[in-house]
Amino acid sequence: MAAQLATPQAAPVHRPAFATPSRPGPARGTATILQLPGGAPARLRPEADPIDALSQTVSVARDRAVFHQGDRADAVYVVADGVIRLCKLLPDGRRQIVGFVQAGDFMGLASGDSHLYTAEAVTAATVRRLPRARLEALMEEDAALRRRLMLVTARELVAAQEQMLLLGRKNAREKICSFLIALSRRRERTHGDGTRVHLPMSRADIADYLGLTIETVSRTISKLKADRLIRLIEGNRVDLLDRVRITDLAECA
């Protein structure tokens, strides 16, 4: 049976993207057994997954943390189901979301002794927890696993470079289009069709990821809708009506 996340207080109300423009604070729940623009997928191949026998399944309630910034990095996690946001908190309480991870993605691969970011569930999620010491021992024995984790590190570096470009040089319209195209490309890889994407995260999450205000996110989405580039549908989904044009905007073409 999956371990269940501790819930010492009621979980905050979840507000999906483009529904209500409030900015939630970080949740402080922790697991009782005890964290990709960022968010580029880094998967273990399902037909050769050597960590299954060593990992423990953990259920995470929506808006609860898998781990917090500064916690001891004694485990690595693979997302089995759901969406999780990775965010850094500044001393004054502001946050910067550095990525969203989904099924198949790694998180918590720290170079030091503590986690550099907080990982919180956007939706109810399931993760597989692997003690760091056991993973390191397994890497000594499994060359294929070493290569895969090197690929994870390389993809995280590429994602960080792309995020720097997005935050530093792109305008609001280009940022939103980049976000949508990144989700679309991932959807295309996993499901074969990237014309419809799922946005379970709130406008506040998107704003904190793209370095925008909630109001700017809303205005930009409305403008893309008015220009017939996208269509908002029920279930927090977005149809990309003109993916070529959205891609051009994302790439500043």
Secondary structure as UniProt FT lines:
FT   STRAND          3..5
FT   TURN            17..19
FT   TURN            32..33
FT   HELIX           46..48
FT   TURN            50..51
FT   HELIX           52..54
FT   STRAND          56..60
FT   TURN            62..63
FT   STRAND          65..67
FT   TURN            69..70
FT   STRAND          75..81
FT   STRAND          84..89
FT   TURN            91..92
FT   STRAND          95..101
FT   TURN            103..104
FT   STRAND          106..107
FT   STRAND          118..121
FT   STRAND          125..131
FT   HELIX           132..141
FT   HELIX           143..169
FT   HELIX           172..191
FT   STRAND          196..198
FT   HELIX           203..210
FT   HELIX           214..226
FT   TURN            227..228
FT   STRAND          230..233
FT   TURN            234..236
FT   STRAND          237..240
FT   HELIX           243..250
FT   TURN            251..252
//
